[in-house]
Amino acid sequence: MKLKYRLTILAAFAVSVIYACPVCEKQQPKITMGLTHGAGPESNWDWVIITAITLITLLTLFYSIKYLVRPGEKKPDHIKHIIIQ
């Protein structure tokens, strides 16, 4: 019963944090409306920075998954093989 209670509270908190409040939603441009709090990007440089950060994050995610799945190390006693097994 405690687990259900905790999960309900966590879900309610997560929903309130994920979506923007109505006041912040009105300040956002169309592409980010409802997703973030606060004022939206104010200039084109802000969009360049957001795009660069997104690309870096996606590349990091791609390579971390790639090297986790196929570490490239052939020695059977390498630590990567111990973690994967």
N, C-alpha and C positions, 0 to 999 in steps of 0.2 A: 504494500500500500504506500509506503514511503517513497518508493521509486516512482510510482505513478504521479504522486504529488510533486516531487522534484522535477520530473520531466514536464509536467504542466506549467510549472513556474518558469522553467528554462525556456520553453516554447513561447510563452507569453512575452518574456523579456526579449527573446531573440527577434520576434516580429516587431516589437516596438523600436528596436535598435536598427533593424535592417532598412526599414522604409523611412523616408523623410516626413517631417511634420508638414501640415498644410501651409504654414508660413514660409518655410524653406522651399517648399515645392514651387511656389509662385516665383521665387527668385532664380530658379534654375533655367538654363536653356532647354530646349525641347529634348535633346539627346540624353541629358542626365536628369530629367524631371522625375521626381519621385524616388531617386536612388540615393542621393546624398543630402547632407545637411549643410546649411550655410549658403553663402553667395556662390554662384557659379563662376566659371572661368571669365576673367574680365578682359583679356586680350587674346590675340592669336598666338602669342608666345606661350600662354598657358596651355593651349591645345597642343603645341609642339612638345612641351614638357610632358603632358599626360600621355601622348602617343609614344614618346621615347621610353618612359617608365613602363608602359604596358608592353612594349616590345622586349625590353630587358627582362621583365617578369616572365613573359611567355617563353623566351629563349632559355632562361634559367630552369623553368619547369620542364621543358622538353629535354634538356641535357641531363637533368637530375634523374628523370625517369629512364632515359636511354642508358645511362651508365649504371643505374641500379639493376635494370633488367639484363643488360649485357655488359658486364664489367670489362671485358676485353683481356682479363688476366687469365693465363692458361695454366698456371701452377695450381695443383689441387689443394695445397696448403695455404693459399693466399687468404687473407682475412675476409675478402669480399665473398668468397665461396662459403666460408663458415657462416656469415650472416645470412646469406640467401638460403642455405639449407636448413 
